[in-house]
Amino acid sequence: MIYLAWAAMYEGDTDAAYFDVLIPRVMEELVRTEGRTNVDIPPNPEVRLRRDSVEAVAELACKARDAFYLLFIHGDSGGRSVSASLDNRTQAVCAAMQARCDWPPARCVTIAPDHETEAWLLADPDAVRGFLGYTGRAADIGLPVTAKEAENLTDPKATLAHAVQTMRGKRRPYDPKQIFPAIAQRHTIANLRRAPSFAIFENRLRAALVDLGCLQPT
């Protein structure tokens, strides 16, 4: 049995509310379908790292390295150039950790939704409709119909807020810290896989779990 403790660094508290639910669900799905050993996945990160310089993050992560096996580093991509920059930053953090405490680079996993985290929420319109208790067509409340359409939105944050307020009314406050984890719990992983940036994230996570011996190598 492997206790698969993990650490995370997110952009903000709203992102944390979403990914703290989604990350364990994705790991559980991969272990269930591709696992080679028994794995116990905790529901929350053992270590949370705050954003700082590459060296400062690496120093703190190395001090806590015995507490986790995987490190997730999140950043909204905002497009191809920012996505490349985020990848470079993640690689720099992992390289600095490798130099400081021999941390395996394969166990750093970048989370980079295209544009914003909301793009992944919207990539699964069934989960959003289920949260809202809405049985009509997604397009009728301004939701994208496909995952690729969700990732092509220039302002997914506004699109999600509009759909929620359309159904709930403007008198009820729009609270992402409540909405995001509720939708994350309703996600179907197969639906999320249709979003290209999610598929990239899952492949990185799969490679990390193979490196740890949790999954069968492909």
C-alpha positions as CSV (number, residue, x, y, z in Angstrom):
1,M,0.0,0.0,0.0
2,I,1.3,3.4,-1.0
3,Y,0.1,6.5,0.8
4,L,0.3,9.0,-2.1
5,A,0.7,12.2,-0.2
6,W,0.9,15.3,-2.5
7,A,1.8,19.0,-2.3
8,A,0.4,21.9,-4.3
9,M,1.0,25.5,-5.3
10,Y,-2.0,27.3,-6.7
11,E,-2.7,30.8,-8.2
12,G,-5.3,31.6,-5.5
13,D,-7.8,30.4,-3.0
14,T,-10.6,29.9,-5.5
15,D,-8.3,27.6,-7.6
16,A,-7.4,25.7,-4.5
17,A,-11.1,25.1,-3.7
18,Y,-11.4,23.5,-7.1
19,F,-8.2,21.6,-7.5
20,D,-8.3,20.2,-4.0
21,V,-11.3,18.3,-5.1
22,L,-10.3,17.5,-8.7
23,I,-6.8,16.3,-8.2
24,P,-7.6,13.4,-5.9
25,R,-10.5,12.4,-8.2
26,V,-8.2,12.2,-11.2
27,M,-5.6,10.3,-9.3
28,E,-8.2,7.8,-8.1
29,E,-9.5,7.4,-11.6
30,L,-6.0,6.6,-13.0
31,V,-5.2,4.2,-10.1
32,R,-8.5,2.4,-10.5
33,T,-8.2,1.9,-14.2
34,E,-4.4,1.6,-14.7
35,G,-3.0,0.8,-11.2
36,R,-0.5,-1.9,-10.4
37,T,-0.6,-1.6,-6.6
38,N,-2.9,-0.5,-3.8
39,V,-2.8,3.3,-3.3
40,D,-4.3,5.4,-0.6
41,I,-4.9,9.0,-1.9
42,P,-5.5,11.7,0.8
43,P,-8.3,14.2,0.0
44,N,-6.1,17.3,0.6
45,P,-2.5,18.3,0.0
46,E,-0.1,17.5,2.8
47,V,1.8,20.7,1.9
48,R,0.7,24.0,0.4
49,L,3.4,26.2,-1.1
50,R,2.8,29.9,-1.7
51,R,4.0,31.6,-4.8
52,D,7.5,33.1,-4.6
53,S,10.7,33.1,-6.5
54,V,11.9,29.8,-8.0
55,E,14.7,29.4,-5.4
56,A,12.4,30.3,-2.4
57,V,9.8,27.7,-3.6
58,A,12.4,25.1,-4.1
59,E,13.9,25.7,-0.7
60,L,10.6,25.4,1.1
61,A,9.6,22.3,-0.9
62,C,12.9,20.6,-0.2
63,K,12.5,21.3,3.5
64,A,9.1,19.5,3.4
65,R,10.0,16.8,0.8
66,D,9.6,13.9,3.2
67,A,5.9,14.8,3.5
68,F,4.9,14.3,-0.1
69,Y,5.5,12.3,-3.3
70,L,4.0,14.6,-6.0
71,L,4.1,18.4,-6.4
72,F,1.4,20.1,-8.4
73,I,2.1,23.6,-9.7
74,H,-0.9,25.5,-11.1
75,G,-1.1,28.6,-13.3
76,D,-3.6,29.9,-15.8
77,S,-2.0,29.8,-19.2
78,G,-3.7,32.7,-20.8
79,G,-2.5,31.5,-24.2
80,R,0.4,29.8,-25.8
81,S,3.2,32.2,-24.8
82,V,2.1,32.3,-21.2
83,S,1.7,28.5,-21.2
84,A,5.3,28.1,-22.4
85,S,6.4,30.5,-19.7
86,L,4.5,28.5,-17.1
87,D,6.1,25.3,-18.3
88,N,9.5,26.9,-18.0
89,R,8.8,28.1,-14.5
90,T,7.7,24.7,-13.4
91,Q,10.7,23.1,-14.9
92,A,12.9,25.7,-13.2
93,V,11.3,24.9,-9.8
94,C,11.8,21.2,-10.3
95,A,15.4,21.7,-11.5
96,A,16.1,23.8,-8.4
97,M,14.6,21.1,-6.2
98,Q,16.6,18.4,-8.0
99,A,19.8,20.4,-7.3
100,R,18.9,21.1,-3.7
101,C,17.5,17.8,-2.6
102,D,17.7,15.4,-5.5
103,W,13.9,15.7,-6.2
104,P,12.9,13.7,-9.3
105,P,11.7,16.1,-12.0
106,A,9.0,13.7,-13.3
107,R,7.2,14.2,-10.0
108,C,6.4,17.8,-10.7
109,V,3.1,18.1,-12.5
110,T,2.0,21.4,-14.2
111,I,-1.7,22.3,-14.1
112,A,-2.3,24.8,-16.9
113,P,-6.0,25.3,-18.0
114,D,-6.2,27.3,-21.2
115,H,-6.9,30.9,-20.2
116,E,-8.4,30.3,-16.7
117,T,-9.5,27.5,-14.4
118,E,-13.1,28.3,-15.4
119,A,-12.3,26.8,-18.8
120,W,-12.1,23.3,-17.2
121,L,-15.4,23.8,-15.3
122,L,-17.1,24.8,-18.5
123,A,-15.5,21.9,-20.4
124,D,-18.0,19.6,-18.7
125,P,-21.3,21.4,-19.3
126,D,-23.2,18.4,-17.8
127,A,-21.5,19.0,-14.4
128,V,-22.4,22.7,-14.5
129,R,-26.0,22.0,-15.5
130,G,-26.2,19.3,-12.7
131,F,-24.9,21.9,-10.1
132,L,-27.5,24.4,-11.3
133,G,-30.3,21.8,-11.4
134,Y,-30.9,22.8,-15.0
135,T,-32.2,20.3,-17.5
136,G,-32.4,22.5,-20.6
137,R,-29.8,23.0,-23.4
138,A,-26.4,24.3,-22.3
139,A,-26.4,26.9,-25.0
140,D,-29.6,28.4,-23.8
141,I,-27.9,29.8,-20.7
142,G,-24.7,30.7,-22.5
143,L,-22.7,27.7,-21.7
144,P,-20.3,26.2,-24.3
145,V,-21.4,22.9,-25.8
146,T,-18.1,21.2,-26.2
147,A,-14.8,21.2,-24.3
148,K,-12.9,22.7,-27.2
149,E,-15.4,25.5,-27.3
150,A,-14.9,26.1,-23.6
151,E,-11.1,26.4,-24.0
152,N,-11.6,28.8,-26.9
153,L,-13.5,31.3,-24.8
154,T,-11.7,34.6,-24.2
155,D,-13.4,35.1,-20.8
156,P,-14.5,31.8,-19.3
157,K,-14.9,33.5,-15.9
158,A,-17.6,35.8,-17.2
159,T,-19.3,33.0,-19.1
160,L,-19.6,30.8,-16.0
161,A,-20.8,33.8,-13.8
162,H,-23.4,34.7,-16.4
163,A,-24.8,31.1,-16.5
164,V,-24.9,30.9,-12.7
165,Q,-26.6,34.3,-12.3
166,T,-29.0,33.5,-15.1
167,M,-30.3,30.5,-13.1
168,R,-29.9,31.8,-9.6
169,G,-30.7,35.4,-10.0
170,K,-28.4,38.3,-9.2
171,R,-29.7,38.6,-5.6
172,R,-27.8,35.5,-4.6
173,P,-24.1,36.2,-4.4
174,Y,-21.7,34.5,-6.9
175,D,-19.3,32.7,-4.6
176,P,-16.6,30.7,-6.6
177,K,-15.3,29.1,-3.4
178,Q,-18.6,27.3,-3.0
179,I,-19.4,26.8,-6.7
180,F,-16.0,25.5,-7.9
181,P,-15.7,22.4,-5.6
182,A,-19.4,21.6,-6.1
183,I,-18.8,21.4,-9.9
184,A,-15.5,19.6,-9.4
185,Q,-17.3,16.9,-7.5
186,R,-19.8,16.4,-10.4
187,H,-17.2,16.2,-13.1
188,T,-17.0,13.2,-15.4
189,I,-13.3,12.6,-16.1
190,A,-14.1,11.4,-19.6
191,N,-15.8,14.7,-20.3
192,L,-12.8,16.7,-19.1
193,R,-10.4,14.6,-21.3
194,R,-12.0,16.3,-24.3
195,A,-10.3,19.6,-23.2
196,P,-6.8,19.5,-24.7
197,S,-5.1,21.2,-21.7
198,F,-6.7,18.8,-19.3
199,A,-5.5,15.8,-21.5
200,I,-1.9,17.3,-21.2
201,F,-2.2,17.6,-17.4
202,E,-3.5,14.0,-17.1
203,N,-0.7,12.7,-19.2
204,R,1.9,14.5,-17.0
205,L,0.2,13.0,-13.9
206,R,0.1,9.6,-15.5
207,A,3.9,9.8,-16.1
208,A,4.5,10.8,-12.5
209,L,2.4,7.9,-11.2
210,V,4.3,5.5,-13.4
211,D,7.6,6.9,-12.1
212,L,6.3,6.2,-8.5
213,G,5.3,2.6,-9.5
214,C,1.6,3.2,-9.0
215,L,0.6,2.6,-12.6
216,Q,1.6,0.1,-15.3
217,P,4.0,1.6,-17.8
218,T,2.6,2.0,-21.2
